[in-house]
């Protein structure tokens, strides 16, 4: 399998709602407001509303569940949904506590983005399987997103 760079995405977290300890784990909702994405084949802005419905289990791993709409520079709208895993290790916990950044590789922070659009110019995204590596930014999040393609 080959990983082809698709885009880099940065979102701004504007509020966090702590739902508390539920039967499934600790639930939090991080609302995103704005941000941008850029790559060789697509770029633009993140539209509101967008949020992550994060669920942290007893072993310290978060189940990421994000939904957002992307607006490309040429006027297309793309729905993006991704799930994944975020390890809440010491570096991540410290970053959350002080609104600091982490580096790529500081934690297991891997997601699986999927895309939907009715715009024919970006119809190819409807069939893309992607993976992403994330990191925390001061007041936000950043992802490097790759398209999975068959091959060596």
C-alpha positions in Angstrom: 0.0 0.0 0.0 1.1 3.5 -0.8 0.2 6.6 1.3 -0.2 9.7 -0.9 -0.3 13.1 0.8 -3.9 14.4 0.5 -3.9 17.5 2.7 -2.9 19.0 6.0 -5.8 20.2 8.2 -5.8 22.6 11.1 -8.9 23.3 13.3 -9.4 25.7 16.1 -11.1 24.4 19.3 -13.3 27.1 20.7 -15.1 25.3 23.5 -15.0 22.0 25.4 -18.1 20.5 27.1 -17.4 17.9 29.7 -20.4 15.6 29.7 -18.8 13.6 32.5 -18.3 9.9 33.3 -20.9 7.9 31.4 -21.4 4.1 31.3 -19.2 4.1 28.2 -16.4 6.3 29.5 -15.7 10.0 30.0 -17.5 12.0 27.3 -16.3 15.4 26.1 -17.4 17.5 23.1 -14.9 19.8 21.6 -16.5 22.4 19.3 -14.4 23.6 16.3 -14.8 27.0 14.8 -12.9 27.6 11.7 -9.6 26.4 10.5 -8.1 25.5 7.1 -6.9 22.6 4.9 -4.5 22.6 2.1 -3.0 20.0 -0.3 -2.0 19.6 -3.9 -5.6 18.7 -5.0 -7.8 20.6 -2.6 -7.7 23.5 -0.1 -10.0 25.7 1.7 -11.7 26.4 5.1 -13.5 24.4 7.7 -17.1 25.6 8.2 -19.0 25.7 11.5 -20.5 23.8 13.1 -17.9 21.1 13.6 -17.1 19.1 16.6 -15.4 16.0 18.1 -17.5 13.8 20.3 -14.6 12.3 22.3 -15.0 9.3 24.5 -12.1 8.4 26.9 -12.0 4.9 28.2 -10.7 3.6 31.5 -7.3 2.7 30.0 -6.6 6.3 28.9 -7.4 6.0 25.2 -9.8 8.4 23.5 -12.2 7.4 20.7 -12.2 10.3 18.4 -15.5 11.0 16.5 -15.4 14.2 14.4 -17.8 15.6 11.8 -17.2 18.8 9.8 -17.9 20.4 6.5 -15.1 21.6 4.3 -15.5 24.5 1.8 -12.9 24.5 -1.0 -11.4 27.6 -2.5 -13.5 27.0 -5.6 -16.8 26.7 -3.9 -17.4 22.9 -3.3 -18.7 21.5 0.0 -17.3 18.3 1.3 -18.6 16.5 4.4 -15.8 14.9 6.4 -16.2 12.4 9.1 -13.4 10.6 10.9 -13.0 8.3 13.8 -9.8 7.2 15.4 -7.7 6.7 18.6 -5.9 9.3 20.8 -3.7 8.0 23.5 -3.9 10.2 26.6 -0.3 9.8 27.7 1.8 12.3 29.8 2.5 14.6 26.8 -1.1 14.8 25.7 -2.4 15.3 29.3 0.1 18.1 29.8 -0.8 19.8 26.5 -4.5 19.6 27.4 -3.9 21.1 30.8 -1.9 24.0 29.6 -3.3 24.4 26.1 0.2 23.6 24.7 1.2 21.7 21.6 2.4 18.2 21.0 4.5 17.0 18.1 3.6 14.3 15.6 4.6 11.0 17.1 4.3 12.1 20.8 1.2 10.0 21.1 -0.8 7.4 19.2 -3.2 9.8 17.5 -4.4 8.1 14.3 -7.7 8.6 12.5 -9.6 7.3 9.4 -11.2 10.2 7.5 -14.1 9.6 5.0 -15.5 12.1 2.6 -18.9 12.8 0.9 -19.6 15.4 -1.7 -22.1 15.9 -4.6 -19.7 18.2 -6.4 -18.4 16.4 -9.5 -15.0 18.1 -9.3 -14.4 16.3 -6.1 -16.4 13.1 -6.6 -13.2 11.1 -6.5 -13.1 11.8 -2.7 -16.3 9.7 -2.2 -14.3 6.6 -2.8 -11.0 7.5 -1.0 -9.9 5.6 2.0 -7.6 7.8 4.1 -5.6 7.7 7.2 -4.3 10.6 9.3 -1.8 11.3 12.0 -2.8 14.1 14.5 -1.2 16.4 17.0 -2.5 19.0 19.4 -1.9 22.6 18.8 -2.3 25.4 21.3 -6.0 25.9 21.0 -6.5 23.4 18.2 -5.5 20.3 16.3 -3.5 19.5 13.2 -3.7 16.5 10.9 -1.5 15.1 8.1 -4.0 13.2 5.9 -3.0 10.6 3.4 -4.9 8.8 0.7 -4.4 5.0 0.7 -3.6 3.5 -2.7 -2.7 0.0 -3.7 0.9 -0.8 -4.6 4.2 -1.2 -3.1 
